[in-house]
Amino acid sequence: MKRAGRGARPRPTVVPVVVGSIVYAPITPAKGVTKPRPCVVLMEKPGAPDRLIVIGITSDGGNYDPADSRRYPPDRYFTIPSAADGSVSTGLHRRCAVYAEFVQDFARSQLTGTGGFIDAELLESLMAWIRAYIRKQRR
């Protein structure tokens, strides 16, 4: 098997994902740089089954603290299970949360490797949290 040389570009791969999967996507934040972030797959984009709507996950560089509601208000940050040894279903190692401003859609080909999943109960809670966030933004 040939190894990629300098300047080789990685090819996007089609990842078999389902709703609730943890995948990596090039999330574009309001401030900062676009970079691959872990995300939760929320749904297929209506009318575009080739695209998925995801919500990005942040650990804030390892500083995320769910007890610090001033810095991480619970209406904008939703804690996702993690464990230092990666032993949880998400496979995430640092304390982290999805961030309401990181909802974006991507073609399946833009997503890279799956990193785990969230269960149906947590996914349902996450979707209710997102709906509440949207209602609050519309006021």
Phi, psi and omega per residue, in radians:
M1 nan 2.300 3.135
K2 -1.323 2.493 3.044
R3 -1.614 2.574 3.105
A4 -1.204 2.386 3.112
G5 -1.544 3.125 3.097
R6 -1.063 2.431 3.139
G7 1.471 -0.045 3.106
A8 -1.190 2.494 3.139
R9 -1.815 2.301 3.099
P10 -1.178 2.470 3.105
R11 -1.501 2.389 3.023
P12 -1.124 2.491 3.125
T13 -2.056 2.562 3.084
V14 -1.428 2.130 -3.067
V15 -1.839 2.223 3.073
P16 -1.265 1.851 -3.101
V17 -2.135 2.727 3.068
V18 -2.291 2.874 3.089
V19 -0.996 2.292 -3.113
G20 1.725 -0.187 3.109
S21 -1.200 2.603 2.959
I22 -1.689 2.112 3.131
V23 -2.254 3.055 3.088
Y24 -2.000 2.302 -3.099
A25 -2.458 2.670 -3.139
P26 -1.375 1.370 -3.110
I27 -1.199 2.330 3.084
T28 -1.821 1.923 3.134
P29 -1.404 2.856 3.074
A30 -1.086 -0.657 3.089
K31 -2.194 2.515 3.104
G32 1.807 -2.870 -3.049
V33 -1.904 2.662 3.043
T34 -1.262 2.305 3.096
K35 -2.676 2.725 3.100
P36 -1.125 2.245 3.117
R37 -2.259 2.637 2.968
P38 -1.172 2.557 -3.113
C39 -2.497 2.755 2.994
V40 -1.787 2.267 3.060
V41 -1.324 2.139 -3.114
L42 -1.652 -0.737 -3.092
M43 -3.048 2.915 2.938
E44 -1.295 2.562 3.100
K45 -1.240 2.193 -3.134
P46 -0.973 2.295 3.135
G47 1.393 -0.055 -3.133
A48 -2.473 1.278 -3.053
P49 -1.083 -0.205 3.098
D50 -1.434 -0.134 -3.102
R51 -2.040 2.585 3.140
L52 -2.118 2.473 3.033
I53 -1.642 2.243 -3.117
V54 -2.231 2.862 2.995
I55 -2.213 2.228 -3.076
G56 -1.292 2.656 -3.134
I57 -1.930 2.436 3.078
T58 -2.214 2.554 2.978
S59 -1.949 -0.010 -3.086
D60 0.909 0.839 3.120
G61 1.129 0.459 -3.116
G62 1.560 0.057 -3.094
N63 -1.704 -0.110 -3.090
Y64 -1.013 2.234 3.131
D65 -2.357 1.854 -3.099
P66 -1.063 -0.338 3.112
A67 -1.343 -0.297 -3.134
D68 -1.584 1.345 -3.061
S69 -1.252 -0.255 3.071
R70 -1.286 -0.792 3.132
R71 -1.394 -0.557 -3.098
Y72 -2.207 1.296 -3.091
P73 -1.047 2.347 -3.058
P74 -1.139 -0.234 3.056
D75 -1.425 -0.178 3.111
R76 -2.018 -0.360 -3.119
Y77 -2.170 2.266 -3.130
F78 -2.117 1.979 -3.059
T79 -1.108 2.383 3.125
I80 -2.006 2.446 -3.138
P81 -1.009 2.430 3.082
S82 -2.628 2.838 3.071
A83 -2.664 2.428 -3.094
A84 -0.925 -0.593 -3.129
D85 -1.620 0.084 3.102
G86 1.252 0.323 -3.027
S87 -1.392 0.026 3.116
V88 -1.615 2.861 -3.065
S89 -1.061 -0.444 3.138
T90 -1.288 -0.446 -3.077
G91 1.315 0.138 -3.104
L92 -1.471 2.417 -3.031
H93 -1.697 -0.503 -3.106
R94 -1.830 2.674 3.011
R95 -1.003 2.317 -3.042
C96 -2.694 2.976 3.141
A97 -2.634 2.669 2.927
V98 -1.336 2.623 -3.106
Y99 -2.045 2.191 -3.032
A100 -0.950 -0.547 -3.106
E101 -1.403 -0.020 -3.107
F102 -1.773 0.453 3.078
V103 -1.453 2.110 -3.120
Q104 -2.572 2.876 3.079
D105 -2.082 2.607 -3.070
F106 -2.488 2.640 2.951
A107 -1.193 2.587 3.112
R108 -0.935 -0.615 -3.098
S109 -1.183 -0.265 3.121
Q110 -1.499 -0.191 -3.098
L111 -1.582 2.508 3.086
T112 -2.097 2.818 -3.070
G113 0.030 2.465 3.063
T114 -1.447 2.577 -3.110
G115 -2.081 0.136 -3.099
G116 2.431 -2.727 -3.113
F117 -2.783 2.862 2.940
I118 -1.953 2.581 -3.075
D119 -1.333 2.946 -3.057
A120 -1.045 -0.676 -3.127
E121 -1.142 -0.783 3.118
L122 -1.184 -0.667 3.103
L123 -1.069 -0.729 3.108
E124 -1.086 -0.757 3.099
S125 -1.112 -0.711 3.117
L126 -1.097 -0.769 3.136
M127 -1.120 -0.685 3.092
A128 -1.118 -0.699 3.104
W129 -1.094 -0.752 3.120
I130 -1.112 -0.767 3.112
R131 -1.052 -0.724 3.109
A132 -1.121 -0.694 3.111
Y133 -1.090 -0.783 -3.136
I134 -1.118 -0.763 3.113
R135 -1.030 -0.748 -3.120
K136 -1.131 -0.646 -3.122
Q137 -1.217 -0.485 -3.116
R138 -1.356 -0.281 -3.113
R139 -1.221 nan nan
